[in-house]
Each structure stands twice: as C-alpha cells, then as structure tokens.
C-alpha cells in the first residue's frame, strides 16, 4: 500500500480553514474551486466531480470538529483496490497548517493520485486565500 502526504500553511485561523473542510458538500465552492467542479451529497457520502471530468464517490467516515479532522474513503473507483484519506487542520504560527494523507492500493496509482493531490493543494490555497480577502 502506498501513502501520499501533502502539507501546506495558510495565514488564516484554524477555525476558518476547518469550516471550509467541515462543509463536506461545498468542496467546489468553499475549498477547492476549479479543481473540484461539483459536489453532491448522498446518504453518508458525497460525489465529487473534478475538473478533469473524473467523478469519485467518497464515503464520509469522520468529521471531528474537536480535532479538526475529516476522514473519507473513495469507493467504486476503477483501478483502486483501496483509498482512504484524512485532512487535519492544525494551528500554526501565523495561521493554519493543513495535513492531507492518503493511503491507496495498488501502489501504481500513487503517482497519479499524488499529482491530483498537488493540484488540489494549489486550489485549496487559492480558494482559502480568496475567501480571506473577501
């Protein structure tokens, strides 16, 4: 099983950053505009549409406001045997640090998923910064 880890910091309070993650149905408007183009909620899950046209069904495993941690698992995705991931928003000097960890199998998907995660990080930085400026 492969693991991909991404981290970034942003000059926004953890409560404000967490609010964007906790609104699990608004990824396309509050968290990663341009990278995610639509999010539809289902019972215990969300369907996330990415800019490249890919759609992923993500089971929402945990939304923990105290730890500011969101855990989800991708299901029903061709080529994936396993995919689970978490976001955690931590206080950091001058703002917040976001830690995104994804575990996946087979190992051969790690490079492409890592590339998507990097694009997601860039979109999150931009979206959260724009929200702060508004």
N, C-alpha and C positions, 0 to 999 in steps of 0.2 A: 504494500500500500504506500502511495506517495503522499507527501504533505507539502502544501504550498502555504507560505506565510507572507503577509503583506502588512506593513505598518505605515501610518502617516500621522503627522501632527497638524493641528489647525488652531488658529487663535480664536477659538470660540469656547464658551463654557461647556463643560461636560453635559449639563442638563439640556442645553440647546441642541447639542450634537445627538445625544441619546434620543431626544424627541423625534428626530428625523428617522432614526433606526426603528424606534418603537412603533411608528405608524406603518405597520407592515404592508398595508395596501396602497401606500403612496410612494413607493420607491421611485417611480417615474417622474414624480413632481417635487418631492421634498429631499431626495437623497442622491440620485444618480441620473439626472436629466441628460438625455442624449445617449447615454449608454443603455438605459432601460427606457423603452418607449411606452410600455403599458404594464399595469399590474391589476389582476382580477383576483378577488378573494373567493375562496371556496371553503367549505367546512374544514377547518384545521390546516388549510394550505393556501398557497397563492400560485397563480400562473403568471410568470414573469416573461415578458416579451423583450428581447434585446434588439439593439439597433441592427444587428446582422440578420434579423429575422428568426433567430432561434427562440423557441419557447421552452421554458423549463417549469415543471411542477415542483414546487418546494413545500414540503411539509414543515410547518412551524412547530418546532419541538419545544423551545423555551423562549419566553420573553420575560426577562428578570430585571425589573426596574431598579431593584436594590443594587445588584451587581452591574447594572447597565450592560447586560449581555443578551444577545439574540442568537439562538441556535436553530439551524434549519438543515433539512436533508433533501437533496434532489432525488426524485423518483421518476420512473418511467422515461428514462433518457437513453436513447440508443448509444451503445458504446460504453456506457457506465455500468459497472457492477456495483459500485458503492460511491456515494458522495455525501459527506456531512461537513458542515462548516459552522463557524461561530464568528460573531463580531463582538468585540468588547470595547466600550468607551471608557477610557481612564483619564483621570485628572493628570495634567502635565503642566509644567512650568509655562505660564502664559496661555493656557488653553486646554486642549484635549489631545490625547493620543488614541488612535483607533487601531486595534489589532484584529486582523482578519485571518483566520486559519481554516484551511480546507484540507480534508483527508479524502483521498479518492483511489479507486482501483478500476481498471488496471493502471499501472504506473505510466503506461504510454500516453495517457490523457493529460498528464501533469503539465507538459509544456504548453499545450493549447489552453488549458484552464488557467494556468498561471498568466498567460498573455491576456486573457479576458479579465482576470482579476486586476491586473495592472491598469487596463483601460478603465475598469470600474473605480479604482482608486483615484485616477485623474478626474473622472466625472464627479465623484463624491467631493473631492477637494473644491472643484469649481462650483458645484451646486451649493455646498455649505458656505462657501465664501460669498456667493451672490446673495444668499439668504441673510447673511450678516450685514451686508451693505444696504439691504432694502429697508 
